[in-house]
Amino acid sequence: MVIRKANDSDIELIANLYIGNWKKTYAELLPNEFLNNLKVSDGIQKWREYLGNERYMIFVVYKDEKFLGFSACKEDDEIEHCLYLDSLHVSEASRGKGIGTKLINTVSHYAYSKGYKCMSICIVKGNSNAKSLYEKLGAKHYKDFIDYFGSTESNSEKLIWNNLNSFR
């Protein structure tokens, strides 16, 4: 298994996984109208812009040249000295094999190496699989809030890892 920094050749795979996972994961949590309007082309644009920003980072994971997932991170806009785990997506066939944990660990090591003191993530309320994983890895509740995806409103929760040394 190889985890590395993403490059342009990964963008289409990232976008396809991102859009597909959103449509499946949030089918019962967000309005169908919103989910049905998600397009891979929008994902390609989003992740290409993300990749082009030197302050953002995307990691991809492959095994035997097969794309298994990715994580994306940037500085948290709300919490000082905190890296925000913006996205974590693992292919359906690869779930339950520790890949999400490895990606989270990679981001935490990256955060630590860049001098961040903590790491955060936001989830849509009801995404219990994600919440369970993050809590198992030591994340704690930070706050509940209303998030917006365009004009779509969501009940969300922010979690935080206060000690990046716990990943060592």
N, C-alpha and C positions, 0 to 999 in steps of 0.2 A: 504494500500500500504506500502511495506517495501523496503527501500533502505539500502543495507548493503555492506560491503567489500566482494568481490568475493572469492570463494574457489575452490578447484579442481572439485567439483561436478558441478560447473557452466560452466566449460571450453567448453564443447561440445555445449551447448546452445549459448554461446557467439560466438563461431566460426561459427556456422550455421547462426546466425543472421548477423554477420559481412560479410561473403561471399555473402549471399543472398542480403543484402542491397547494397553491392558494385556492384553486377551484375545489379541490377535494377536502382540504383541511377545514375550510371556512364555510362549507356548504350549508351547515346548520346554524352558523354563527353570524353570517353577513347576508344581506339581501341578494337574491338570485340576479336581480337586474345589474347590480354592481359586478358580481362575479362573472356573469355572462359577457360583460363588456371588456374584461381583461384580455389583452392580446399579446401574443409572443413578441410582436414588433415593438410594442410599448416596453416590454421587458428588455429587449435588446437595447433600446435607446437608454433606458434607465441604467443598465449595468455597464454600457459603454461609457456613459458620462461618469459613472462611479469610478470605473477603472482609470479614467483620464484625470481624476483628481488626486494629486499627490498626497493629500491628507487622509485619503480613504484607502482601505485595503480589502482585497478579496482573496480568500484562500480556496483552492479547489482540491478535491481528493479523487484519486484514480487508483484502480487496482487492475493490473494487467491491461492497461490502456482503456479501461471502461470507466466512464465518469460516474461517480457515486454521490457527489454532493458538493456543497460550498458553504462558506460563511463569509459575511461581509461586516466590516466594522469601521467606525469613525469616532471622532471625539464627541462625547455626550454634550449636548447643548445646555443641559440643565445642571449637571453636577460637575463641579470643578475637579480636575485631575482624574477624570473617569472616561474610560473607553466604552462606547456604546456598541454592543453586538446587534447590528442592524438587521441581519438576516442569517438564518441557519436553515438549510434545506438539505435533506438526504433523500435519495430516491426510495420509492416505496419498497423495492426489492432488497434494499440494503439496510433497512431499519432493523433495530434490535441487535445490531452487531458491533456496537460501540463506536460507530463512525461519527455520530453527532457529538459524543463525548470527546473524541480525538480532535474534532474541529474546534470545540469550545476550549479545550486545553491549548490548542495552537494559538487561538486568539488571546487567551490569557497570558501566554508566554510572550507574545508580541506586545501586548499592553505593558507588561512588566518591563520588557526591554526598552520601551519608549518612555518609561518613567511615570506611567499612570499608576494611581494608587488603588483604583477599584474598576469594576466592569459592571455594566448594566445591560438589561434587555427588557423589551416590552412585549407583552402578549395580549391577544384578544381574549377576554374573559370567556371561559368555556373550553379553551385549548388545553385540556387537562394533561395530555401526553407531554406536551412541551413543558408545562409548569412542573410536572413530576420530575422530569429529567433535570431541569435547572435547580430545583430544590434538593434533589439527590446530590448534586454537585456543589451544594452549599449556598445557593442564592437565597436571599431573604426578601420578603415583601418590602417594597419601598413606598408605593402609593397606588391608589386606584385613580383613574382619570378617564375622560372622554377623548378618544382619538378620532382623527378624521382621515379617511382615505378618499381624497377628492371631497365630494359632498356627502359621502357615506360616513355616518357616525357609528362609533363602536365603543362599548364598555371595555376598557383595557386596564392592564395592571403592569406596573414597572417593578422589576426585581433587580436586586443588586448583590454583587459579590464584593464585600467590603475589604477582603484580604486576598490579594492576588498570590501571596505566599502559600495559601492553602492548595494551590495547583502544583506546587513544587514537588 
